[in-house]
């Protein structure tokens, strides 16, 4: 398995850095892998992936609410260029959802029993409240 990992690293670096020499790339990759193994970083990797997954789940609910409820027409054609890259409301909603997810996974806060679902519901709700503007009715033609 480790030989396969080393081969994969050498191929990946070879493609990313075409001028690199295979021998040096393989030696550096092998030394880096050995160092990581000695540090026992893999013991903490699953925990890292778990928290990464529950912290970024709220982003999906923010995008869904924005696309279907807040600005449904802004994602079509040239209107997509008018969307700001960073929205304060989205950051606030994401932070709240991420906090709910972390607290839920630690057992301090339970809404549905699933931390990711709790985070999605909270972030969608907060984003919807912060960004909701009722659509004005079209003026009646005389």
C-alpha positions in Angstrom: 0.0 0.0 0.0 2.8 2.4 0.8 4.5 1.7 -2.5 1.3 2.6 -4.2 1.0 5.8 -2.3 4.6 6.7 -3.1 4.0 6.0 -6.8 0.9 8.1 -6.7 2.7 11.0 -5.1 5.6 10.8 -7.6 3.1 10.8 -10.5 1.1 13.7 -9.1 4.1 15.9 -8.5 5.5 14.9 -11.9 2.3 16.2 -13.6 2.0 19.3 -11.4 5.7 20.2 -11.8 6.7 18.9 -15.3 10.4 19.9 -14.9 10.9 17.9 -11.7 13.1 14.8 -11.8 11.5 11.5 -10.9 14.2 10.3 -8.7 14.3 13.5 -6.5 10.5 13.6 -6.5 10.2 10.0 -5.3 12.9 10.6 -2.6 11.3 13.8 -1.3 7.8 12.2 -1.4 9.1 9.1 0.5 10.8 11.3 3.2 7.7 13.5 3.6 5.5 10.4 3.9 7.8 8.8 6.5 7.9 12.0 8.5 4.1 12.2 8.5 3.9 8.6 9.6 6.3 9.3 12.5 4.1 12.2 13.6 1.1 9.9 13.6 -1.0 12.5 11.9 -3.4 9.8 10.5 -4.8 9.4 14.1 -6.2 12.9 13.9 -7.1 12.8 10.2 -10.6 11.3 10.6 -11.5 13.8 13.3 -10.3 16.6 11.0 -12.5 15.2 8.1 -15.5 14.9 10.5 -15.3 18.5 11.6 -14.5 19.7 8.1 -17.7 18.0 6.8 -20.0 19.4 9.5 -18.6 22.9 9.3 -19.1 23.3 5.6 -22.5 21.7 5.3 -24.3 25.0 6.1 -22.9 26.5 2.9 -25.2 24.2 0.9 -28.3 25.4 2.7 -27.4 29.0 2.1 -26.9 28.4 -1.6 -30.2 26.6 -1.8 -32.1 29.4 0.0 -30.4 32.0 -2.1 -31.1 30.2 -5.4 -34.7 29.2 -4.8 -36.1 31.9 -2.5 -34.1 35.1 -2.3 -32.7 35.6 -5.8 -34.1 33.0 -8.2 -33.5 35.1 -11.4 -30.0 36.3 -10.5 -28.4 33.0 -11.5 -29.3 33.2 -15.1 -27.4 34.8 -18.0 -25.6 38.0 -17.4 -27.3 38.7 -14.0 -24.8 36.3 -12.4 -22.1 38.9 -12.7 -24.0 41.2 -10.3 -23.8 38.7 -7.4 -21.3 39.9 -4.8 -18.6 37.4 -4.0 -19.0 37.8 -0.2 -22.3 38.5 1.6 -22.3 39.5 5.3 -25.6 37.7 5.8 -24.2 34.5 4.3 -21.1 34.7 6.6 -23.3 35.3 9.7 -25.6 32.4 8.7 -22.7 30.1 8.0 -21.0 30.9 11.3 -24.2 30.3 13.2 -24.8 27.0 11.4 -21.2 25.9 11.9 -21.4 26.7 15.7 -24.6 24.7 15.9 -23.0 21.8 14.1 -19.9 21.7 16.3 -22.1 22.1 19.5 -24.4 19.3 18.2 -21.6 16.9 17.4 -20.2 17.5 20.9 -23.6 16.7 22.5 -24.3 20.2 23.9 -27.1 21.1 21.5 -29.6 18.7 19.9 -32.4 19.8 17.6 -32.9 16.8 15.3 -30.2 14.6 16.6 -28.1 15.0 13.4 -25.5 17.8 13.7 -25.3 18.4 9.9 -29.1 18.7 9.6 -29.3 21.0 12.5 -26.6 23.2 10.9 -28.4 23.3 7.6 -31.8 24.3 9.2 -30.3 27.0 11.4 -28.1 28.5 8.6 -31.0 28.4 6.1 -33.3 30.1 8.6 -30.9 32.8 9.6 -29.9 33.5 6.0 -33.5 33.7 4.9 -34.4 36.1 7.7 -31.4 38.3 7.1 -31.9 38.5 3.3 -35.7 38.3 2.9 -37.3 41.3 1.2 -40.9 40.9 0.1 -41.3 41.3 -3.6 -43.3 44.4 -4.5 -46.3 43.9 -6.6 -46.2 45.1 -10.1 -48.2 48.4 -10.6 -51.5 47.8 -12.2 -51.8 49.2 -15.7 -54.5 51.7 -16.2 
